Amino acid sequence: MMEAKRLPEEYGSLVFGDKVMRERLPKDVYKAVHKTIVNGTHLELDVANSVAAAMKEWAIENGATHYTHWFQPMTGLTAEKHDSFISPEGDGTVIMEFSGKELVKGEPDASSFPSGGLRATFEARGYTAWDPSSPAFIKDGSLYIPTAFCSYGGEALDKKTPLLRSMEALSKEAVKLMQLLGYKDVTRVNTTIGSEQEYFLIDKDDYMQRKDLLFTGRTLIGAPATKGQEMEDHYFGVIKPKVSAFMHDLDEELWKLGIPAKTKHNEVAPAQHEMAPVFETANVAVDHNQLTMEVMKKVADKHGFSCLLHEKPFEGINGSGKHNNWSICTDTGINLLDPGKHPEDNIPFLVTLIAVIAAVDEYAPQLRLSVASAGNDHRLGANEAPPAVISIFVGDELTKVLDSIEQGSVFKGGAKEKMEMGAQVLPHITKDNTDRNRTSPFAFTGNKFEFRMPGSSVSVANANIVLNTAVAEILSKITKELEGLKGDELQTKLTELLKSTLIDHKRVLFDGNGYTDEWIEEAEKRGLANLKSLPDAMPEWISDKSIELFTSHQIFTKEEIESRYEILLENYTKSIHIESLTMQEMVRKDLTSGIVAYEMDLTKEIIQKEKALPGAKATLEGKILKTLDEASTQISEKLESLKAKTEEAEGIEDIQKQAEFYERTVLKEMNDLRVYADQAEALIPDEYLSYPTYGQLLFSLR
């Protein structure tokens, strides 16, 4: 256990970060690397050689024997191929080597990763390229080097490459606008992210007995427990000792890797929890979130738990999200989403705020698609998650500021309101300039926006690629309107532009309850898209508007956009296909055996009771048996129907139509089967089932 006093020295101890580089690299080499990280400049091979030598020595000192280029292919997970540092000598001995060339470039086989048709199996060559802006780290005896991943032809086959491109695009357009507004010292703008991570912990032995959890990450059948989350006693409740021990070890492992884990608490659903980090540069934050999910599973296993990251592992209780807290800051220290004491006079803030509003409204379908998955589609629109309709919450004060811009009036803001708590011993608290609207998909929360739609298992790279690019596009349009203007002329044009942009896009602003049917109806009247599933959203990804956005800012080529279209649809259909097959197997083998065994024993009990007590009727037992028999009949029919529809789906060649069929037909068949499966399970004593029930899964941890 790490002592608190040792935390500062242990934090980042497994990271080849700035402190280590300052200590180990020659001054000129350190300056070159630092310049690359800060300004995004190219790194020469001689510098890379020097970095590689220092990195190898540091890694070996910390127990590493191998190195790996760590990348993020389109599987949604991370990938790694490990090579040792050893180099054989002629006398039968070895030396430890690691060159700049090995640091900068790797060559994993690209043929078996999703490429959406960009690469054929016989075109196997792919490259990984070192990303100096994300620090290397040591894990499990290997030096991990964060890298981008591309094909032999240079096409991006990962999520890091387009994320870095989007960060550059946003920086470029924001710097242009800031300098035009008089901030000549601004040379770079960085996006920062804090990704809150929700997850479930269940007993590992219970997990291993559930085929659905093993194969799909979620339970496909399961009668609800008699107690769920209705007592609202788990949220921020006392953390159980075993869970607390897990959280403590998780913090320590994350801190060693330089991941700034800050907050931990129980979430709303039983067995659900959350970890939230401090803000970091977007690229590093995405890498760290991927690493966090890996470490969570590893630490959970050591504690006898399984960590569930699926968006909806259990029906009837809250699913898990990953709130993407997004902000944008200049290299001179200005947070462009910080309204300050007088937001009405804060021009950089107002321009950025209205640009974000316009970007989210204009490219809402693309933003919705960035969080779409088979898992997250189950969660969005449920009581604990925002609806599939994207809207923006800004709070009362900023609403008044925006109203004054639209009306051309003077905003009269006041000092922050003091909250009177009603007891003299309690301190006076000042209200923030905005409340929290947990039903809003995209909410302003003081000095950042919180995008609440991403699911717990996905990489947040996708959402930030779209968000960065969309905002870059709007900033570019604003800059073009203002170019060449100065003084009063610039001020007048800017005022007009902010007003017209706000009027054009204010339909996306909504401060009410996003969970109500009335809002869905209102959103439709406003013309806001309600894309409930991934298949609904996919055509928007390859629309002319989408292609123009991403190609004009050089985030994706047209071919890269089309490849991602193929990959997303393939992943979606494969996910539901596996779920269908797993559900059929569980019902046919596991549930049915329990039903049959209980029916036989129940029948014996009825016969014995009526023999032992002449004239007596086993009324209760008879009703249970009849209900089970009726459910069994329905299960049999629904099972055959699901099997037939799944086989029909397999034969559909058009990938868009296939995904639509899985979503609208196969999922419906699965839900219909589940109704009767859960009804039967609820009647069967636990000892007749070969798998643990919801009650055991959710409430067995102590």
Disulfide bonds with the S-S distance in Angstrom:
none
